Amino acid sequence: MRNIVFFKYVRSPIAFYQMVGRGTRLDPTTGKLMFRIYDYTNATRLFGQDFATKYRPPRKGQPPPPPPPPPPEPIYVAEGFEVRLVHNGTAILTVDSEGRTMPVPVEEYKERLAERLVAEALTLDAFRHTWIVPPQRESLLSHLPDAGRSPIIVQAVEHMDEYDLYDVLAELGYGLAPRTRAERAEAFTYKHAAWLAGLPAKTAETLRALAQQFAHDGTKGLESPQIFRVPAVVRAGGLAALKELGEPADVLLDTKARMFAA
């Protein structure tokens, strides 16, 4: 449309802009790069006028709209145990010995966990020695609140998914500055660089590969029976490389002790 002609009186700014808008559609293929407006009714007076709808005050006696519903409470699941974090007071809903659901403030929940942890292992060294032996670790965890699920609950509530449960508990019970799994694996390789350098090359490479598996999966990943089928560990030398240093179970135990002491 090359020409817009107004013969009819136009009152609506919306209608005026719609009509003018048709002329603004350019078409370079046909040479249409402009258009003309012929105004016989002073329609162009509407240029620049707003076309907002009129303000309509609310009807008298009309109730205000209801407030939006509150956001849902965050839900954490720890080995099948559902935990709701209530923000009015920030509490964890737990089940007591009589089966009743009771809200416990997060800080109080952590204090209970720390108190029970220290009762089971008096010092950080004692905790570390217990942690690296799976049966002893499971026994310790079973004596903690919520049938041992409390560390996982705290890990979820505190958003510590990148940390091994060792660091979650070590910080809580003994004030140890926590390291992420990746940071702990890196600390193992550089703090024990001299020890690794004195080992057979394949053995040292395998231990570094195991440290990287810890960075991904933590303690349980390091102890998994499938660990020696992981391609990176196999390429490094695998089980045969550990046997050059001694009994593989003993080598792994020593490695874990060094890992958590890093």
N, C-alpha and C positions, 0 to 999 in steps of 0.2 A: 504494500500500500504506500504510494508515493505522496498522496494528498489527503489531508484530514480537513473536512469542511463542516463547520458548525452552522446549521440553519435553524436548529431547534434550541430553545433556551434550556440550559443545563444548570441544575442547582447542586447536584451531588458531586463533591470532590472525588469520590470513589469512581463514579461513572465517568467523570472527565478524564481521570488518570488512566482508566481502562481503555478509553477511546484513543488517547494520545499514545498509549503503550503499543497499540497495533502498528502505528507508524514508525516506531523505533526499531522494528525488526528489520535489520539490514540484510541485504542479499548480494554479496560481492559478485556472485556468478552472473547476475543480470545487470550489474552496474548500479544497483540501488545502494547508495552510501549516505543518502539524506532524504528528508521528506519535508513537505510544506504544510502549514496550518492556515486555513482560511476561516477567519472568525467573524461571523455576521451577528452574533448574539452576545458578545462580550464574555464568552465562556472562558477565555484565557485569564480572567480575573481570579480563577480558582487555582492558578499556579501558586504553589507554596503554602496552600491551606492544608491544615491537618484534617484527617478524616477519622479521628478517634470517636468512639461511641460516647454518648452522653453518660455522665455519672448518675447512677441510680442509687440513692441511699437505701440501706436495708430497711425492710418493713418493721414498723414498730411492733414490739412484742415477739419478734422472731428470735428464737434462741440462737446463740452463737454456735458455730460448727463444733463438733466434738474434737478434743485434742487427738493428735495422732497416737496410735498405740505405742507403748514402749518397745524398744528393741528386744528381741528374744535373748534370754540368758545364754551366755556361752556354755556349751556342753563339751566336756572332755571325757573320753573313754579310755580307761587304763585297764587293759586285759579284761574287758567285759564289765568293768566297774564304772558306772556312769556318775560323773561329777558335774554339778551345775555351779557355776560361779555367779553368785548373787551380788549385784553392784550396790545395793543399798546396805552398805556396811562391808562389802567384799568378803564373803564367806564361802566356804566349801561345804556343800551338803554331803554329809557322811552318815553312815548307818552305825549306831552304837551296838553294844553287845546284846541288847534286848530287841534289836531289829527296828528301832525307831530312827527316823531320819532327823538329824540334828544339824543346824548350821554352825559351822566352826569358823571364826575369822581366820583368814589366810595366815597371818603372822602367828596366831596361836597354834594353828595346825603345823606350821613349820617348826615351832618350838617343841611341840610334842614329839615330832619326828626326830629332831636333833637330840633331845634328851634320851630317847630310846636308843638311838644310834650309839651315843657315847657310852650308854650303859652296856652295850654289847661289845664295843671296842673302845677302850679308854683313850687311846692315842691315835694320831694319824698313822704312825708306823704300824700299829696293831691292825688298824682298818685296812691298810694297804696289803699287809701279809695275808689277811683274811680274804680280801677281794680277789687276789690272783689265783686262789684255789677254788674251783667251781663248787664243790660240795660245801665248803665252809662259807662261801659267799651266799649260796642259796639258803643255808641255815640262818645266817645273819638277817637276810632280807625277810625271811618268814617270821621273824620276831618283831619286825617293824609294824607300825599301825596299818590298818586296813589290809591285813594279811600280806604285807610286803608290797602292796601296790602304791603306797604313799610316795615313794621316790618318783614313780612315773607320773603321779598326779602333780607333784610339785614341778617336775620337769615340764609338763604341759602348761600349767598355770603361769609359770615364770618364763615361758617361751624359750626354753633351753634345748630345743630339739637338736641343735648342732653339738651338744655336749654329751659325753658319755655319762651314764648314771654315777660312775665313780666321782666325776667332778661335781655333779649335782650334790652328792652326799658329802664329799670332802669340804666343799664350801660351807654347807649348812652346819655340819657338826664340828669342824675343826678350823674354819676360817681360811681355808686354802683358796687362793685366787684361782678361779676356774679357767681351764683351757678348753677350747673346742677340740673335737677329735682331730681335726686337721692340724691345729697348733701343737697338740701333744705328740702327734706322729712326727712333725717337723723337729720338735725339741728333742725327741729320742735320737734322731739321726745326727744332729749336730752336737749334742751333749755327750754322745757315746761314739763320736767319730773315731777317736783313738782306738777304742775297743774294737769297732768294726774293721778298722784298717789292719788290725792284727789277726783277723780271721781269714780262712781261705776265701778267695775271691767269690766263688759261687755261694758260699754260706752267707757272706756279708750281703751279697746282692739279694739273696732270698729273704733275709731279715728286713732289708729295706722294703722289699715288696710286701712283706707281712705288715710292716708299719703303715703302708699305704692302704691296705685292707682295713686296718683299724680306723684310719681316717674316714673311711666310708661307712663302716658297720659297727665300730666300737668293740667292746669286750667280747660280746657274743659272736661277732663276725670273726674275730681272731681265734676263737675256740671252736668254730664250726668244723665238723668232720669234712666239709667240702672245701676247706681252705686250700688244700693242696691240689685241687682241681681247677683253681682259678688260673686262667691263662698267664697272667703276669707272674704269678708265683711259680708256675711250671717253667716258664721261659727263664726265670732267674736261677733255677736249679732244683727247686722243690724239696721234697722230703729227703731225697738222696743227699742234697747239699747239707741239710741239717745233721744228718747222720755222721758227717765228717767231723762234727764238733762233739758228738756224744748222743745220748738218748734224746730223740726229738721232743718228747714230753718235757724233759728237763731243760732243754734249750728254750722251749716256748715259755716255761715257767720263769726262767731267768730273763727272757725278753720282756715279759709282762712286768716283772719287778722293775726293770729299767725304764719301761714305758711310763709307769705311774710314778716313778721317782723323778722323771724329767721335769 
